[in-house]
Amino acid sequence: MLSFNEFHSWFSIRPIELLFILSGWLIYSILIVLRYDWNISSITYFHLFLPLFLTNAIHLYFILIVLLRIWFEQKHRTSLTATYTCRLIIHKLFLHIPLIICLMIFNYLLYKAYLDRQISSINLYIHCLIPLYLLTGWMFLKIFLCKKQNNITVVVQS
């Protein structure tokens, strides 16, 4: 099992971001149980997927705040150069944006599958789960390309 330090060093996900994602899925799970097991038909599909969409929006907003903080901190600290700050912002963008985009696309495709009533068909596995496959590949690529972090060495062999 990964410790949180290893998880953070490999995926660059902070505890608050993980809390956003997991809380959105928890609320979604509660709403889906209320809709289908207790037959509460007043919960529409939009209400069902609203926690997932809001989770993605809050996560994106959090990343924007972090990037703006880095940019404005560079102006007040003379030890940070503009090129280093730009490299840091671009690095954080390429770490977080693929995660958020894959989750947004997965949530949207799952929402469309619910609207079109294709949950039991094979199209769910063909179309909806592709972003999760891409996300998993991105995570494995990030794990195996890291050089040395927190006394963990992963060597890419060719």
LOFI-174404 format. One record per residue: y, x, z of N, C-alpha, C in turn. Coordinates in nm, 2 decimals, padded with zeros to 4 digits, always signed. Example, Ala and Ser with C-alpha at 12.3 -4.5 7.8 and 13.67 -1.06 7.14 Angstrom:
BEGIN
<site n_north="-00.57" n_east="+01.32" n_up="+00.78" ca_north="-00.45" ca_east="+01.23" ca_up="+00.78" c_north="-00.33" c_east="+01.32" c_up="+00.78"/>
<site n_north="-00.22" n_east="+01.28" n_up="+00.71" ca_north="-00.11" ca_east="+01.37" ca_up="+00.71" c_north="+00.00" c_east="+01.29" c_up="+00.79"/>
END
This chain:
BEGIN
<site n_north="-00.12" n_east="+00.08" n_up="+00.00" ca_north="+00.00" ca_east="+00.00" ca_up="+00.00" c_north="+00.12" c_east="+00.09" c_up="+00.00"/>
<site n_north="+00.22" n_east="+00.05" n_up="-00.08" ca_north="+00.35" ca_east="+00.13" ca_up="-00.09" c_north="+00.43" c_east="+00.10" c_up="+00.04"/>
<site n_north="+00.49" n_east="+00.21" n_up="+00.09" ca_north="+00.59" ca_east="+00.19" ca_up="+00.19" c_north="+00.72" c_east="+00.14" c_up="+00.12"/>
<site n_north="+00.81" n_east="+00.09" n_up="+00.20" ca_north="+00.94" ca_east="+00.05" ca_up="+00.14" c_north="+01.02" c_east="+00.16" c_up="+00.08"/>
<site n_north="+01.01" n_east="+00.28" n_up="+00.14" ca_north="+01.08" ca_east="+00.40" ca_up="+00.09" c_north="+01.03" c_east="+00.43" c_up="-00.05"/>
<site n_north="+00.90" n_east="+00.43" n_up="-00.07" ca_north="+00.84" ca_east="+00.46" ca_up="-00.20" c_north="+00.88" c_east="+00.35" c_up="-00.30"/>
<site n_north="+00.87" n_east="+00.23" n_up="-00.25" ca_north="+00.91" ca_east="+00.12" ca_up="-00.34" c_north="+01.05" c_east="+00.13" c_up="-00.39"/>
<site n_north="+01.14" n_east="+00.16" n_up="-00.30" ca_north="+01.28" ca_east="+00.18" ca_up="-00.33" c_north="+01.31" c_east="+00.30" c_up="-00.42"/>
<site n_north="+01.24" n_east="+00.41" n_up="-00.40" ca_north="+01.26" ca_east="+00.53" ca_up="-00.48" c_north="+01.20" c_east="+00.51" c_up="-00.62"/>
<site n_north="+01.10" n_east="+00.43" n_up="-00.63" ca_north="+01.04" ca_east="+00.41" ca_up="-00.77" c_north="+01.11" c_east="+00.31" c_up="-00.85"/>
<site n_north="+01.14" n_east="+00.19" n_up="-00.78" ca_north="+01.20" ca_east="+00.08" ca_up="-00.86" c_north="+01.34" c_east="+00.06" c_up="-00.84"/>
<site n_north="+01.41" n_east="+00.13" n_up="-00.75" ca_north="+01.55" ca_east="+00.12" ca_up="-00.72" c_north="+01.59" c_east="-00.02" c_up="-00.68"/>
<site n_north="+01.50" n_east="-00.09" n_up="-00.61" ca_north="+01.54" ca_east="-00.23" ca_up="-00.56" c_north="+01.56" c_east="-00.22" c_up="-00.41"/>
<site n_north="+01.68" n_east="-00.27" n_up="-00.38" ca_north="+01.72" ca_east="-00.26" ca_up="-00.24" c_north="+01.66" c_east="-00.39" c_up="-00.16"/>
<site n_north="+01.66" n_east="-00.38" n_up="-00.03" ca_north="+01.60" ca_east="-00.50" ca_up="+00.04" c_north="+01.67" c_east="-00.63" c_up="+00.02"/>
<site n_north="+01.80" n_east="-00.63" n_up="+00.00" ca_north="+01.87" ca_east="-00.75" ca_up="-00.03" c_north="+01.83" c_east="-00.81" c_up="-00.16"/>
<site n_north="+01.81" n_east="-00.72" n_up="-00.26" ca_north="+01.77" ca_east="-00.77" ca_up="-00.39" c_north="+01.63" c_east="-00.83" c_up="-00.39"/>
<site n_north="+01.54" n_east="-00.76" n_up="-00.32" ca_north="+01.41" ca_east="-00.82" ca_up="-00.30" c_north="+01.41" c_east="-00.95" c_up="-00.22"/>
<site n_north="+01.50" n_east="-00.96" n_up="-00.13" ca_north="+01.52" ca_east="-01.08" ca_up="-00.05" c_north="+01.56" c_east="-01.20" c_up="-00.14"/>
<site n_north="+01.66" n_east="-01.17" n_up="-00.23" ca_north="+01.71" ca_east="-01.27" ca_up="-00.33" c_north="+01.59" c_east="-01.32" c_up="-00.41"/>
<site n_north="+01.51" n_east="-01.23" n_up="-00.47" ca_north="+01.41" ca_east="-01.26" ca_up="-00.56" c_north="+01.30" c_east="-01.34" c_up="-00.49"/>
<site n_north="+01.26" n_east="-01.30" n_up="-00.37" ca_north="+01.15" ca_east="-01.37" ca_up="-00.30" c_north="+01.20" c_east="-01.50" c_up="-00.24"/>
<site n_north="+01.32" n_east="-01.51" n_up="-00.20" ca_north="+01.37" ca_east="-01.64" ca_up="-00.15" c_north="+01.38" c_east="-01.74" c_up="-00.26"/>
<site n_north="+01.42" n_east="-01.70" n_up="-00.38" ca_north="+01.42" ca_east="-01.79" ca_up="-00.50" c_north="+01.28" c_east="-01.84" c_up="-00.53"/>
<site n_north="+01.18" n_east="-01.75" n_up="-00.53" ca_north="+01.05" ca_east="-01.80" ca_up="-00.56" c_north="+00.99" c_east="-01.88" c_up="-00.45"/>
<site n_north="+01.03" n_east="-01.86" n_up="-00.32" ca_north="+00.98" ca_east="-01.94" ca_up="-00.21" c_north="+01.04" c_east="-02.08" c_up="-00.22"/>
<site n_north="+01.17" n_east="-02.10" n_up="-00.25" ca_north="+01.23" ca_east="-02.23" ca_up="-00.27" c_north="+01.16" c_east="-02.30" c_up="-00.39"/>
<site n_north="+01.14" n_east="-02.23" n_up="-00.50" ca_north="+01.08" ca_east="-02.29" ca_up="-00.62" c_north="+00.94" c_east="-02.34" c_up="-00.58"/>
<site n_north="+00.86" n_east="-02.26" n_up="-00.50" ca_north="+00.73" ca_east="-02.30" ca_up="-00.46" c_north="+00.73" c_east="-02.42" c_up="-00.38"/>
<site n_north="+00.82" n_east="-02.43" n_up="-00.29" ca_north="+00.83" ca_east="-02.55" ca_up="-00.20" c_north="+00.87" c_east="-02.68" c_up="-00.29"/>
<site n_north="+00.96" n_east="-02.66" n_up="-00.38" ca_north="+01.00" ca_east="-02.77" ca_up="-00.47" c_north="+00.89" c_east="-02.82" c_up="-00.56"/>
<site n_north="+00.81" n_east="-02.72" n_up="-00.61" ca_north="+00.70" ca_east="-02.76" ca_up="-00.70" c_north="+00.59" c_east="-02.84" c_up="-00.62"/>
<site n_north="+00.57" n_east="-02.80" n_up="-00.50" ca_north="+00.47" ca_east="-02.87" ca_up="-00.42" c_north="+00.53" c_east="-03.01" c_up="-00.39"/>
<site n_north="+00.66" n_east="-03.02" n_up="-00.35" ca_north="+00.71" ca_east="-03.15" ca_up="-00.33" c_north="+00.71" c_east="-03.24" c_up="-00.45"/>
<site n_north="+00.73" n_east="-03.19" n_up="-00.57" ca_north="+00.73" ca_east="-03.27" ca_up="-00.69" c_north="+00.59" c_east="-03.32" c_up="-00.73"/>
<site n_north="+00.49" n_east="-03.23" n_up="-00.72" ca_north="+00.36" ca_east="-03.26" ca_up="-00.78" c_north="+00.26" c_east="-03.31" c_up="-00.67"/>
<site n_north="+00.26" n_east="-03.26" n_up="-00.55" ca_north="+00.17" ca_east="-03.30" ca_up="-00.45" c_north="+00.21" c_east="-03.43" c_up="-00.38"/>
<site n_north="+00.34" n_east="-03.44" n_up="-00.35" ca_north="+00.39" ca_east="-03.55" ca_up="-00.28" c_north="+00.45" c_east="-03.66" c_up="-00.37"/>
<site n_north="+00.45" n_east="-03.64" n_up="-00.50" ca_north="+00.49" ca_east="-03.73" ca_up="-00.60" c_north="+00.64" c_east="-03.77" c_up="-00.58"/>
<site n_north="+00.72" n_east="-03.67" n_up="-00.55" ca_north="+00.87" ca_east="-03.70" ca_up="-00.54" c_north="+00.93" c_east="-03.68" c_up="-00.68"/>
<site n_north="+00.94" n_east="-03.79" n_up="-00.76" ca_north="+00.99" ca_east="-03.78" ca_up="-00.89" c_north="+01.14" c_east="-03.76" c_up="-00.91"/>
<site n_north="+01.21" n_east="-03.77" n_up="-00.80" ca_north="+01.36" ca_east="-03.75" ca_up="-00.81" c_north="+01.39" c_east="-03.60" c_up="-00.83"/>
<site n_north="+01.30" n_east="-03.51" n_up="-00.81" ca_north="+01.32" ca_east="-03.37" ca_up="-00.84" c_north="+01.29" c_east="-03.34" c_up="-00.98"/>
<site n_north="+01.40" n_east="-03.32" n_up="-01.06" ca_north="+01.38" ca_east="-03.30" ca_up="-01.20" c_north="+01.35" c_east="-03.15" c_up="-01.23"/>
<site n_north="+01.32" n_east="-03.12" n_up="-01.35" ca_north="+01.28" ca_east="-02.98" ca_up="-01.39" c_north="+01.40" c_east="-02.89" c_up="-01.37"/>
<site n_north="+01.52" n_east="-02.94" n_up="-01.39" ca_north="+01.64" ca_east="-02.86" ca_up="-01.37" c_north="+01.65" c_east="-02.83" c_up="-01.22"/>
<site n_north="+01.63" n_east="-02.92" n_up="-01.13" ca_north="+01.63" ca_east="-02.90" ca_up="-00.99" c_north="+01.52" c_east="-02.80" c_up="-00.94"/>
<site n_north="+01.41" n_east="-02.81" n_up="-01.01" ca_north="+01.29" ca_east="-02.73" ca_up="-00.98" c_north="+01.32" c_east="-02.58" c_up="-01.01"/>
<site n_north="+01.39" n_east="-02.56" n_up="-01.12" ca_north="+01.41" ca_east="-02.42" ca_up="-01.16" c_north="+01.55" c_east="-02.37" c_up="-01.12"/>
<site n_north="+01.63" n_east="-02.45" n_up="-01.06" ca_north="+01.77" ca_east="-02.41" ca_up="-01.02" c_north="+01.76" c_east="-02.29" c_up="-00.92"/>
<site n_north="+01.67" n_east="-02.28" n_up="-00.82" ca_north="+01.67" ca_east="-02.17" ca_up="-00.73" c_north="+01.64" c_east="-02.04" c_up="-00.81"/>
<site n_north="+01.55" n_east="-02.04" n_up="-00.91" ca_north="+01.52" ca_east="-01.92" ca_up="-00.99" c_north="+01.64" c_east="-01.87" c_up="-01.07"/>
<site n_north="+01.71" n_east="-01.97" n_up="-01.13" ca_north="+01.83" ca_east="-01.93" ca_up="-01.21" c_north="+01.94" c_east="-01.88" c_up="-01.12"/>
<site n_north="+01.96" n_east="-01.94" n_up="-01.00" ca_north="+02.06" ca_east="-01.90" ca_up="-00.91" c_north="+02.03" c_east="-01.76" c_up="-00.85"/>
<site n_north="+01.90" n_east="-01.74" n_up="-00.83" ca_north="+01.86" ca_east="-01.60" ca_up="-00.78" c_north="+01.89" c_east="-01.50" c_up="-00.88"/>
<site n_north="+01.87" n_east="-01.52" n_up="-01.01" ca_north="+01.91" ca_east="-01.42" ca_up="-01.11" c_north="+02.06" c_east="-01.40" c_up="-01.12"/>
<site n_north="+02.14" n_east="-01.51" n_up="-01.11" ca_north="+02.28" ca_east="-01.50" ca_up="-01.11" c_north="+02.33" c_east="-01.42" c_up="-00.99"/>
<site n_north="+02.28" n_east="-01.45" n_up="-00.87" ca_north="+02.32" ca_east="-01.37" ca_up="-00.75" c_north="+02.28" c_east="-01.23" c_up="-00.77"/>
<site n_north="+02.17" n_east="-01.20" n_up="-00.82" ca_north="+02.12" ca_east="-01.06" ca_up="-00.84" c_north="+02.21" c_east="-00.99" c_up="-00.93"/>
<site n_north="+02.25" n_east="-01.05" n_up="-01.04" ca_north="+02.34" ca_east="-00.99" ca_up="-01.14" c_north="+02.48" c_east="-00.97" c_up="-01.08"/>
<site n_north="+02.52" n_east="-01.07" n_up="-01.00" ca_north="+02.65" ca_east="-01.05" ca_up="-00.94" c_north="+02.65" c_east="-00.94" c_up="-00.84"/>
<site n_north="+02.54" n_east="-00.92" n_up="-00.76" ca_north="+02.53" ca_east="-00.81" ca_up="-00.67" c_north="+02.53" c_east="-00.68" c_up="-00.74"/>
<site n_north="+02.47" n_east="-00.66" n_up="-00.86" ca_north="+02.47" ca_east="-00.54" ca_up="-00.94" c_north="+02.61" c_east="-00.51" c_up="-00.99"/>
<site n_north="+02.68" n_east="-00.62" n_up="-01.03" ca_north="+02.82" ca_east="-00.60" ca_up="-01.07" c_north="+02.91" c_east="-00.55" c_up="-00.96"/>
<site n_north="+02.89" n_east="-00.60" n_up="-00.84" ca_north="+02.97" ca_east="-00.56" ca_up="-00.73" c_north="+02.94" c_east="-00.41" c_up="-00.70"/>
<site n_north="+02.82" n_east="-00.37" n_up="-00.70" ca_north="+02.78" ca_east="-00.23" ca_up="-00.68" c_north="+02.84" c_east="-00.14" c_up="-00.78"/>
<site n_north="+02.84" n_east="-00.18" n_up="-00.91" ca_north="+02.90" ca_east="-00.10" ca_up="-01.01" c_north="+03.05" c_east="-00.09" c_up="-01.00"/>
<site n_north="+03.11" n_east="-00.20" n_up="-00.97" ca_north="+03.26" ca_east="-00.19" ca_up="-00.95" c_north="+03.30" c_east="-00.11" c_up="-00.83"/>
<site n_north="+03.21" n_east="-00.12" n_up="-00.72" ca_north="+03.24" ca_east="-00.03" ca_up="-00.60" c_north="+03.23" c_east="+00.12" c_up="-00.64"/>
<site n_north="+03.13" n_east="+00.15" n_up="-00.72" ca_north="+03.11" ca_east="+00.29" ca_up="-00.76" c_north="+03.24" c_east="+00.33" c_up="-00.84"/>
<site n_north="+03.28" n_east="+00.25" n_up="-00.93" ca_north="+03.39" ca_east="+00.28" ca_up="-01.02" c_north="+03.52" c_east="+00.30" c_up="-00.94"/>
<site n_north="+03.55" n_east="+00.21" n_up="-00.84" ca_north="+03.67" ca_east="+00.22" ca_up="-00.77" c_north="+03.67" c_east="+00.33" c_up="-00.66"/>
<site n_north="+03.55" n_east="+00.36" n_up="-00.61" ca_north="+03.53" ca_east="+00.46" ca_up="-00.52" c_north="+03.56" c_east="+00.60" c_up="-00.58"/>
<site n_north="+03.53" n_east="+00.61" n_up="-00.71" ca_north="+03.56" ca_east="+00.74" ca_up="-00.78" c_north="+03.71" c_east="+00.76" c_up="-00.79"/>
<site n_north="+03.79" n_east="+00.66" n_up="-00.79" ca_north="+03.93" ca_east="+00.68" ca_up="-00.80" c_north="+03.99" c_east="+00.73" c_up="-00.66"/>
<site n_north="+03.93" n_east="+00.69" n_up="-00.55" ca_north="+03.98" ca_east="+00.73" ca_up="-00.42" c_north="+03.92" c_east="+00.87" c_up="-00.37"/>
<site n_north="+03.80" n_east="+00.90" n_up="-00.42" ca_north="+03.74" ca_east="+01.03" ca_up="-00.38" c_north="+03.76" c_east="+01.13" c_up="-00.49"/>
<site n_north="+03.81" n_east="+01.24" n_up="-00.45" ca_north="+03.84" ca_east="+01.35" ca_up="-00.55" c_north="+03.71" c_east="+01.43" c_up="-00.58"/>
<site n_north="+03.61" n_east="+01.42" n_up="-00.50" ca_north="+03.49" ca_east="+01.49" ca_up="-00.52" c_north="+03.40" c_east="+01.44" c_up="-00.63"/>
<site n_north="+03.42" n_east="+01.31" n_up="-00.67" ca_north="+03.35" ca_east="+01.25" ca_up="-00.78" c_north="+03.43" c_east="+01.26" c_up="-00.91"/>
<site n_north="+03.37" n_east="+01.32" n_up="-01.01" ca_north="+03.44" ca_east="+01.33" ca_up="-01.14" c_north="+03.41" c_east="+01.20" c_up="-01.22"/>
<site n_north="+03.50" n_east="+01.18" n_up="-01.32" ca_north="+03.48" ca_east="+01.05" ca_up="-01.40" c_north="+03.35" c_east="+01.06" c_up="-01.48"/>
<site n_north="+03.31" n_east="+01.17" n_up="-01.53" ca_north="+03.19" ca_east="+01.18" ca_up="-01.61" c_north="+03.07" c_east="+01.15" c_up="-01.52"/>
<site n_north="+03.07" n_east="+01.20" n_up="-01.40" ca_north="+02.96" ca_east="+01.18" ca_up="-01.31" c_north="+02.95" c_east="+01.03" c_up="-01.27"/>
<site n_north="+03.06" n_east="+00.97" n_up="-01.25" ca_north="+03.07" ca_east="+00.83" ca_up="-01.22" c_north="+03.02" c_east="+00.74" c_up="-01.33"/>
<site n_north="+03.06" n_east="+00.78" n_up="-01.45" ca_north="+03.01" ca_east="+00.70" ca_up="-01.57" c_north="+02.86" c_east="+00.72" c_up="-01.59"/>
<site n_north="+02.81" n_east="+00.84" n_up="-01.57" ca_north="+02.67" ca_east="+00.86" ca_up="-01.58" c_north="+02.59" c_east="+00.78" c_up="-01.47"/>
<site n_north="+02.65" n_east="+00.78" n_up="-01.35" ca_north="+02.58" ca_east="+00.70" ca_up="-01.24" c_north="+02.58" c_east="+00.55" c_up="-01.27"/>
<site n_north="+02.69" n_east="+00.50" n_up="-01.33" ca_north="+02.70" ca_east="+00.36" ca_up="-01.36" c_north="+02.60" c_east="+00.33" c_up="-01.48"/>
<site n_north="+02.59" n_east="+00.41" n_up="-01.58" ca_north="+02.50" ca_east="+00.39" ca_up="-01.69" c_north="+02.35" c_east="+00.40" c_up="-01.64"/>
<site n_north="+02.33" n_east="+00.49" n_up="-01.55" ca_north="+02.19" ca_east="+00.51" ca_up="-01.49" c_north="+02.16" c_east="+00.38" c_up="-01.41"/>
<site n_north="+02.25" n_east="+00.33" n_up="-01.33" ca_north="+02.22" ca_east="+00.20" ca_up="-01.26" c_north="+02.20" c_east="+00.08" c_up="-01.35"/>
<site n_north="+02.28" n_east="+00.08" n_up="-01.46" ca_north="+02.27" ca_east="-00.03" ca_up="-01.55" c_north="+02.13" c_east="-00.03" c_up="-01.62"/>
<site n_north="+02.08" n_east="+00.09" n_up="-01.66" ca_north="+01.95" ca_east="+00.09" ca_up="-01.72" c_north="+01.84" c_east="+00.08" c_up="-01.63"/>
<site n_north="+01.86" n_east="+00.09" n_up="-01.50" ca_north="+01.76" ca_east="+00.06" ca_up="-01.40" c_north="+01.75" c_east="-00.09" c_up="-01.37"/>
<site n_north="+01.86" n_east="-00.15" n_up="-01.36" ca_north="+01.86" ca_east="-00.29" ca_up="-01.31" c_north="+01.86" c_east="-00.40" c_up="-01.41"/>
<site n_north="+01.92" n_east="-00.37" n_up="-01.52" ca_north="+01.94" ca_east="-00.48" ca_up="-01.63" c_north="+01.80" c_east="-00.52" c_up="-01.69"/>
<site n_north="+01.71" n_east="-00.42" n_up="-01.72" ca_north="+01.58" ca_east="-00.47" ca_up="-01.77" c_north="+01.50" c_east="-00.56" c_up="-01.67"/>
<site n_north="+01.51" n_east="-00.53" n_up="-01.54" ca_north="+01.45" ca_east="-00.62" ca_up="-01.45" c_north="+01.51" c_east="-00.76" c_up="-01.45"/>
<site n_north="+01.64" n_east="-00.77" n_up="-01.45" ca_north="+01.71" ca_east="-00.90" ca_up="-01.44" c_north="+01.68" c_east="-00.97" c_up="-01.57"/>
<site n_north="+01.69" n_east="-00.91" n_up="-01.69" ca_north="+01.67" ca_east="-00.97" ca_up="-01.82" c_north="+01.53" c_east="-01.03" c_up="-01.83"/>
<site n_north="+01.43" n_east="-00.95" n_up="-01.79" ca_north="+01.29" ca_east="-00.99" ca_up="-01.79" c_north="+01.27" c_east="-01.11" c_up="-01.70"/>
<site n_north="+01.33" n_east="-01.11" n_up="-01.58" ca_north="+01.31" ca_east="-01.23" ca_up="-01.50" c_north="+01.38" c_east="-01.35" c_up="-01.55"/>
<site n_north="+01.50" n_east="-01.33" n_up="-01.61" ca_north="+01.57" ca_east="-01.45" ca_up="-01.67" c_north="+01.50" c_east="-01.51" c_up="-01.79"/>
<site n_north="+01.44" n_east="-01.42" n_up="-01.87" ca_north="+01.37" ca_east="-01.47" ca_up="-01.99" c_north="+01.24" c_east="-01.54" c_up="-01.94"/>
<site n_north="+01.17" n_east="-01.49" n_up="-01.84" ca_north="+01.05" ca_east="-01.55" ca_up="-01.79" c_north="+01.08" c_east="-01.69" c_up="-01.73"/>
<site n_north="+01.19" n_east="-01.70" n_up="-01.65" ca_north="+01.23" ca_east="-01.82" ca_up="-01.59" c_north="+01.27" c_east="-01.93" c_up="-01.70"/>
<site n_north="+01.34" n_east="-01.88" n_up="-01.80" ca_north="+01.38" ca_east="-01.98" ca_up="-01.91" c_north="+01.26" c_east="-02.02" c_up="-01.99"/>
<site n_north="+01.17" n_east="-01.93" n_up="-02.02" ca_north="+01.05" ca_east="-01.97" ca_up="-02.10" c_north="+00.96" c_east="-02.07" c_up="-02.02"/>
<site n_north="+00.95" n_east="-02.04" n_up="-01.89" ca_north="+00.87" ca_east="-02.13" ca_up="-01.81" c_north="+00.93" c_east="-02.27" c_up="-01.79"/>
<site n_north="+01.07" n_east="-02.27" n_up="-01.79" ca_north="+01.14" ca_east="-02.39" ca_up="-01.78" c_north="+01.12" c_east="-02.47" c_up="-01.91"/>
<site n_north="+01.13" n_east="-02.40" n_up="-02.03" ca_north="+01.10" ca_east="-02.47" ca_up="-02.15" c_north="+00.96" c_east="-02.52" c_up="-02.16"/>
<site n_north="+00.86" n_east="-02.45" n_up="-02.11" ca_north="+00.72" ca_east="-02.49" ca_up="-02.11" c_north="+00.71" c_east="-02.62" c_up="-02.03"/>
<site n_north="+00.78" n_east="-02.63" n_up="-01.92" ca_north="+00.77" ca_east="-02.75" ca_up="-01.83" c_north="+00.83" c_east="-02.87" c_up="-01.91"/>
<site n_north="+00.95" n_east="-02.84" n_up="-01.97" ca_north="+01.01" ca_east="-02.95" ca_up="-02.04" c_north="+00.93" c_east="-03.00" c_up="-02.16"/>
<site n_north="+00.86" n_east="-02.91" n_up="-02.23" ca_north="+00.78" ca_east="-02.95" ca_up="-02.35" c_north="+00.64" c_east="-02.99" c_up="-02.31"/>
<site n_north="+00.61" n_east="-02.99" n_up="-02.18" ca_north="+00.48" ca_east="-03.03" ca_up="-02.12" c_north="+00.37" c_east="-02.95" c_up="-02.18"/>
<site n_north="+00.39" n_east="-02.82" n_up="-02.19" ca_north="+00.29" ca_east="-02.72" ca_up="-02.24" c_north="+00.23" c_east="-02.64" c_up="-02.13"/>
<site n_north="+00.23" n_east="-02.69" n_up="-02.01" ca_north="+00.18" ca_east="-02.60" ca_up="-01.90" c_north="+00.03" c_east="-02.58" c_up="-01.91"/>
<site n_north="-00.05" n_east="-02.67" n_up="-01.96" ca_north="-00.19" ca_east="-02.65" ca_up="-01.97" c_north="-00.24" c_east="-02.58" c_up="-02.10"/>
<site n_north="-00.15" n_east="-02.56" n_up="-02.19" ca_north="-00.19" ca_east="-02.50" ca_up="-02.32" c_north="-00.19" c_east="-02.35" c_up="-02.31"/>
<site n_north="-00.24" n_east="-02.29" n_up="-02.41" ca_north="-00.25" ca_east="-02.14" ca_up="-02.42" c_north="-00.11" c_east="-02.08" c_up="-02.45"/>
<site n_north="-00.02" n_east="-02.17" n_up="-02.50" ca_north="+00.12" ca_east="-02.12" ca_up="-02.53" c_north="+00.19" c_east="-02.06" c_up="-02.40"/>
<site n_north="+00.15" n_east="-02.11" n_up="-02.29" ca_north="+00.21" ca_east="-02.06" ca_up="-02.16" c_north="+00.18" c_east="-01.91" c_up="-02.15"/>
<site n_north="+00.05" n_east="-01.88" n_up="-02.18" ca_north="+00.01" ca_east="-01.74" ca_up="-02.16" c_north="+00.06" c_east="-01.65" c_up="-02.27"/>
<site n_north="+00.08" n_east="-01.71" n_up="-02.39" ca_north="+00.12" ca_east="-01.63" ca_up="-02.50" c_north="+00.27" c_east="-01.60" c_up="-02.49"/>
<site n_north="+00.35" n_east="-01.71" n_up="-02.47" ca_north="+00.49" ca_east="-01.69" ca_up="-02.48" c_north="+00.56" c_east="-01.67" c_up="-02.34"/>
<site n_north="+00.52" n_east="-01.74" n_up="-02.24" ca_north="+00.59" ca_east="-01.73" ca_up="-02.12" c_north="+00.57" c_east="-01.60" c_up="-02.04"/>
<site n_north="+00.45" n_east="-01.54" n_up="-02.05" ca_north="+00.42" ca_east="-01.43" ca_up="-01.97" c_north="+00.45" c_east="-01.29" c_up="-02.04"/>
<site n_north="+00.50" n_east="-01.29" n_up="-02.16" ca_north="+00.54" ca_east="-01.17" ca_up="-02.23" c_north="+00.65" c_east="-01.09" c_up="-02.15"/>
<site n_north="+00.75" n_east="-01.16" n_up="-02.10" ca_north="+00.85" ca_east="-01.08" ca_up="-02.02" c_north="+00.79" c_east="-01.02" c_up="-01.90"/>
<site n_north="+00.69" n_east="-01.08" n_up="-01.84" ca_north="+00.62" ca_east="-01.02" ca_up="-01.72" c_north="+00.54" c_east="-00.90" c_up="-01.76"/>
<site n_north="+00.48" n_east="-00.90" n_up="-01.88" ca_north="+00.41" ca_east="-00.79" ca_up="-01.93" c_north="+00.50" c_east="-00.67" c_up="-01.96"/>
<site n_north="+00.62" n_east="-00.70" n_up="-02.02" ca_north="+00.72" ca_east="-00.60" ca_up="-02.04" c_north="+00.78" c_east="-00.54" c_up="-01.91"/>
<site n_north="+00.80" n_east="-00.63" n_up="-01.81" ca_north="+00.84" ca_east="-00.58" ca_up="-01.68" c_north="+00.74" c_east="-00.49" c_up="-01.62"/>
<site n_north="+00.61" n_east="-00.53" n_up="-01.63" ca_north="+00.51" ca_east="-00.44" ca_up="-01.57" c_north="+00.50" c_east="-00.31" c_up="-01.64"/>
<site n_north="+00.51" n_east="-00.31" n_up="-01.77" ca_north="+00.52" ca_east="-00.18" ca_up="-01.85" c_north="+00.64" c_east="-00.10" c_up="-01.81"/>
<site n_north="+00.75" n_east="-00.16" n_up="-01.80" ca_north="+00.88" ca_east="-00.09" ca_up="-01.76" c_north="+00.86" c_east="-00.03" c_up="-01.62"/>
<site n_north="+00.80" n_east="-00.10" n_up="-01.53" ca_north="+00.77" ca_east="-00.04" ca_up="-01.39" c_north="+00.68" c_east="+00.07" c_up="-01.40"/>
<site n_north="+00.57" n_east="+00.06" n_up="-01.47" ca_north="+00.47" ca_east="+00.17" ca_up="-01.48" c_north="+00.54" c_east="+00.29" c_up="-01.55"/>
<site n_north="+00.62" n_east="+00.27" n_up="-01.65" ca_north="+00.69" ca_east="+00.38" ca_up="-01.72" c_north="+00.79" c_east="+00.45" c_up="-01.62"/>
<site n_north="+00.85" n_east="+00.37" n_up="-01.54" ca_north="+00.95" ca_east="+00.43" ca_up="-01.44" c_north="+00.87" c_east="+00.51" c_up="-01.33"/>
<site n_north="+00.75" n_east="+00.46" n_up="-01.29" ca_north="+00.67" ca_east="+00.53" ca_up="-01.19" c_north="+00.63" c_east="+00.66" c_up="-01.25"/>
<site n_north="+00.57" n_east="+00.66" n_up="-01.37" ca_north="+00.51" ca_east="+00.78" ca_up="-01.42" c_north="+00.61" c_east="+00.88" c_up="-01.48"/>
<site n_north="+00.73" n_east="+00.84" n_up="-01.50" ca_north="+00.83" ca_east="+00.94" ca_up="-01.55" c_north="+00.92" c_east="+01.00" c_up="-01.44"/>
<site n_north="+00.90" n_east="+00.95" n_up="-01.32" ca_north="+00.98" ca_east="+01.01" ca_up="-01.21" c_north="+00.92" c_east="+01.15" c_up="-01.17"/>
<site n_north="+01.01" n_east="+01.24" n_up="-01.14" ca_north="+00.96" ca_east="+01.38" ca_up="-01.12" c_north="+00.92" c_east="+01.40" c_up="-00.98"/>
<site n_north="+01.01" n_east="+01.39" n_up="-00.89" ca_north="+00.97" ca_east="+01.42" ca_up="-00.75" c_north="+01.07" c_east="+01.34" c_up="-00.66"/>
<site n_north="+01.02" n_east="+01.25" n_up="-00.58" ca_north="+01.10" ca_east="+01.17" ca_up="-00.50" c_north="+01.03" c_east="+01.14" c_up="-00.36"/>
<site n_north="+01.09" n_east="+01.18" n_up="-00.26" ca_north="+01.04" ca_east="+01.15" ca_up="-00.12" c_north="+00.90" c_east="+01.21" c_up="-00.10"/>
<site n_north="+00.88" n_east="+01.33" n_up="-00.14" ca_north="+00.75" ca_east="+01.40" ca_up="-00.13" c_north="+00.64" c_east="+01.34" c_up="-00.21"/>
<site n_north="+00.68" n_east="+01.27" n_up="-00.31" ca_north="+00.58" ca_east="+01.21" ca_up="-00.40" c_north="+00.60" c_east="+01.27" c_up="-00.54"/>
<site n_north="+00.49" n_east="+01.33" n_up="-00.59" ca_north="+00.50" ca_east="+01.40" ca_up="-00.72" c_north="+00.41" c_east="+01.32" c_up="-00.81"/>
<site n_north="+00.47" n_east="+01.28" n_up="-00.92" ca_north="+00.39" ca_east="+01.21" ca_up="-01.02" c_north="+00.40" c_east="+01.30" c_up="-01.15"/>
<site n_north="+00.29" n_east="+01.35" n_up="-01.20" ca_north="+00.30" ca_east="+01.44" ca_up="-01.32" c_north="+00.25" c_east="+01.36" c_up="-01.44"/>
<site n_north="+00.33" n_east="+01.37" n_up="-01.54" ca_north="+00.29" ca_east="+01.31" ca_up="-01.67" c_north="+00.21" c_east="+01.41" c_up="-01.75"/>
<site n_north="+00.09" n_east="+01.38" n_up="-01.78" ca_north="+00.00" ca_east="+01.47" ca_up="-01.85" c_north="-00.01" c_east="+01.43" c_up="-01.99"/>
<site n_north="+00.00" n_east="+01.53" n_up="-02.08" ca_north="-00.01" ca_east="+01.49" ca_up="-02.22" c_north="-00.13" c_east="+01.55" c_up="-02.29"/>
END
